[in-house]
Amino acid sequence: MINTNRTALITGASSGIGTVYAKTLAKEGWGLIVVGRRNERLTKLKQEIQLHHKVNIQILVADLSVNEDLEHLLSVIDHSPGIELLINNAGFGSSGDYFKSKYSIQQQMLDVHITACTRIVHHAVPKMIKRGKGAIINVASLSAFFPAPNSYFYCSTKAFMVTFSECMHIDLKSHNIKVQALCPGFTHTEFHSRQGIVHSGNYLQLKLLWKSPQQVVNKSLKALRKSKVICIPGLLNRIIYLFSKVIPNSIYYKLAAHNSDMFLHSKK
């Protein structure tokens, strides 16, 4: 158990945005509970952080689609009263024809994006209320606002995370608990490379569309300090989000149907 008065729990911490959250918060003196599926990655992360910062770090190897692993994490939360910041970052994407792929993959997505996220929150928030402060960041995606071909569960579960965060904000603001739904667009992480998506395009396209994990995390933490509920890093991404609010559904559906590759590539 972490012995500190200020602890951040980060799921999906073994790579990408989760790893950067851990390194950035360690610089600010946070104690950490880092959760991920790959022990070697978490161990390396712990060693790297403790080489430069005197903070407590607890590693928890867990696959949040496995009930036994999730129950163990919930037990850790129950015995860690100092958790002041919760970052639900664990997640993954899938591609291909929904009706031809195995449903078990979609079930895993439901288990990680919805079941694990909501159960972790259910265990952590009462302690935040008791402490009179806290913060939650649910890492969703720009895809939450754009239903896409062959992305039934990814877009749907990310949209759930946004609405779930907004509902919590309404109820928890009076308890001095901040809630954020982080909705990144193109980000230089393993998320895209695992799906065979390359960072192609000229310099201007890369500069406007793609963000580094550090840029995303910096924007998220800055927005959290300002109590901004929906955080969309990148000016172009925010313009795209506003576009989703004004375009008629009938036109959007036609665009989505004829640009399936574009929508596949827009996932976090």
N, C-alpha and C positions, 0 to 999 in steps of 0.2 A: 504494500500500500504506500502511495506517495504521502510523505509527511511534509505538507506545505499548506499554507493558507490560500494559495492561488494556483489552481491546477487546471490545465486544459486537456480534455479528452478528444483525441482525433482518430476517427476511423478512416480506413483507406490511406494510412500514413506511409506505406512502404514505397510509394512512388508519386510522381507528379505533384499536383496541387497539395495533397496531404503532407508530403515530405516538406514542401516549402512552408506550409503553415507551421510545422513543427520547428524548423530552423528559425523562422522569423519570430515566433513566440518565445523560443529559448533565448534569443538576443534580448528580449524584454524581461527576462527573468521568470518566466512561467515554469512551473513544474509541469511535466507532461506524462500522459498515459497515451502511448501510441499503439494503435491497433491495426493489424494487417494480416494477410495470409502468408507472407514470406518472411520467415524468421531471419534469414541471412540479411535481407534488406533492412529490417528493423534493427538488427544488431549493429550493422554498419552505421545506420543513422544515429543510434545512441552513442556509439564511439566517436563519431564525427562531432556531434553536438557537445559532448562532455569534454572533448579536447579543447574547446574554445569557451565553454560557458559552464559555470558551476550551478547546474540545475539538476533536480531529481527527475529521472526518467524511468518509467515502468513500461516494459514491453509486454504486449499481449497478442499472441498469435491466435487468430480466429478467422474462420470463414463464416461470415454472418448469414449465409444461406443455410448453415447447419445449426439446428436448434440447440444442440448441446454446447456449441461454441458461443452462441448468443446468450444462453443462460449463464455461462461462466462470466461473460462480460457484464451482464446485469448484476451478478453477484459482486463483481469488483466495484461497480458503481455504488451499490448499496453500502459497501464498506469504505468508500472514499468520499467523505463528507465535504472535502475541500474543492470539489469540481465546480469551477465558476464559469468555465467556457466549454461548451460542447460543440464539436464540429462534426456533423454527419456528412462525411465525404465519400464513404465507400459506395462503389457503384460500378456498373459496366454497361456496355452496349451490345447490341446484336444486329445482324443484318441478314438479308435473305427473305425468301417467301415464308410468311408466318404460317401458312397452312401446310407447308411442306417440311418445316423444321420441327424438331422435337419440342413438345410443350414443356418439358422439364427445364429448358433454358429460360423460358418465359416465367416459369414458376420461381426459379432462382432470382430473377429480376424483381418479382413481386416481394420475395422474402427479404432481399437486401434493401431495395429502395423504399419499401413501405413498411413491412412488418418490423424489420430491425430498427429502422429509423424511428418509428412511432413508439416502439417498446423502450428504446433507449431514452427517448424524451420523457416517457411516462415515469421512468425510474429516476431520472436526473432532476427534473423540474421541481418536485416537492422539496428537495434539499435546497435548491436555489431560493424558493419562496421562503423557506425557514431562515436562510442567511440574509434575505432581503436584497439580493442582487444576483445577477447572472446574465449569461448571454448564450444564444444558440445560433449557429450558422448551419443551415441545411443547403448542401451543394446540389442545386438542381441543374438547369441548363437553359440556354436560349431556345432549345427545342421544346420547352414546356409551352411556348406560345405558338408553335408551328406544327400542327398535325402533319405527319409525313408518311409517304408510302413505305410499307414494310417496316414500320417502326411503331407498331401498335402499343406495345408495352413500355418502350422507352419514353416516348413522348407523353404517354398517359401517366406513368409513374412520376415523371418529372413535373408534370402539371399538378399532380396531387401534392407534391412536396411544396410547391409554391403556395397553393391554397391553404395547405396545412399550416405553413409558416404565417400566413396572413391572419388566420384564425387565432393562432397562438399570440400573435402580437396584440390583437385586440384585447385578449383576456389577461395577458401577463404584463402589459405596460404599467399597470397600477402597482405591480409588485417589483418594479425596478429591474425587470428582466427584458433584455433586448432580444429581438428575433430577426434574423435575416434569411432571405432566400437568395443565394448567390446563383446567378444565371450566366455563366460564361459561354462564349461562342467558341470559335476556333482557338485552341490552346495547344502549345507545343508540349504535348505529353505522350505517353505510351498509348493513351486511349485511342488516338487516331491511327497510329502506326500498327496497332494490333488488328485494325480493320482494313489495312492495306491502303490507308489514305496518306498521300505524300504532301509535303508542304510546297506545292508547285506555285508558279506565278512570278511576276516581276517584283522588284523591290517594293514598289508602292502598294501592290496588292497584299504582299506579305505584311507590310507595315500597318496597313489599315485593318486587315482581317484577322491576322494571327497575333495572339498575345502570349507572352511567356507566363509560366506559372507564377513567377515572382510578381509580375504586373497584376495578375488576377488577385493574388493574395493581398498585395498592398492596397488595391482598390477596395477589396472586401473589408479589411480591417479599418480603413479610413471611413467607409460608409457605416460600419458598425458603431464607431465612435459618434457618428452623427445620427444614429438610430434610424438609418434608412432601411426600410423593410425589404424592398426588392433592389438588388444590386446587379447591374448589368455592366461589366467592364468593357470599355471601348466605345468611343463616340459612334462609330459606324454601327456597332451592335445595338446601341440605344435607338438609332434611327430606324434600324430594321424592326426593332420592337414596336416603335410608334407606327410603323407601316402596317404591322399586324392589327393595329387597333382601328385603322380607317379603311382598309381594303374590304370590299364586300366578300362574304364567304364564297359566293358562287364563282367569283373571279379567282380567289385564292385556291379553291379546289382544282380548278383547271390548270393553274400554274404549277401546283404541286404534282399533279398527275403527269405533266409533261416535262418535269425537271426533277425526276426522282434521284439522280446522282447528286444534284446540288443539295437536296434536303438530307440525304444520307451523310454528306460531308459536313453538315452544319451541327452535328451532335458535339456535345462537350468532349 
